[in-house]
Amino acid sequence: MKRVLITAGASGIGRAMGEAFAAAGYEVWVTDVDKDALAGCPAGWHGHLADAGNEEEVRAVFERIDRLDVLCANAGIAGPTALVENVLLEDWRACVGVNLDGAFLAAKHAAPLMKRAGQGAMILTSSTAGIFGYPNRAPYAAAKWGVIGLMKTLAMELGPHGIRANAICPGAVEGPRMEGVLEREAAAKGMTRDQVYAGYAAGTSMRSFVEARDVADMAVFLASDAARRVSGQVIAVDGHTENPDPKL
């Protein structure tokens, strides 16, 4: 049975990834900072309490793993919604610490396991903000651009060892985290939540948000033999973003 480790895997996109990989026959390991969410994971999953940006906690999880086929470095937070001149350094560091440091630490500790096996797939969760940038979201956009640079480097370093690396860039994903983004952005722009929602949807060719399962299905594909020569790629799951900041 193949094994996948998903950071921030107890809820949201990470939970959807776990369910999709379990359905594909994988043994599922997840880390998360939410103890209650971990307790609610399906029986048979291996759940571990760990902060993705804390190397000691990340190392402790990897010390329990003797092999790893797939890494989904998925941990992320939305960060502040504010003009760049109003962003506090501590908020910048907290956002980058989870989104970028978390991906780096997961890859750092997964690489030796995959090198030993001579195969593996790393799937990093970036964002359409990591392709286009986004106003009022400087820490998040910068971190997610960094995730893509990290992925490109991993693909180059690890490719000779039979290890692939790719990044998924979700667009606006239905769920509690996005609701928080909508509310904060509405307050920052003097708009209603529904106006901001409509703006996000209008900025895509398909005029819609995506669901966590859409991102999860892409992760399973990228881990599969069907994608065995797919590496170093940035793949958006977003209904095709035409305009990241439409003005309605």
Disulfide bonds with the S-S distance in Angstrom:
none
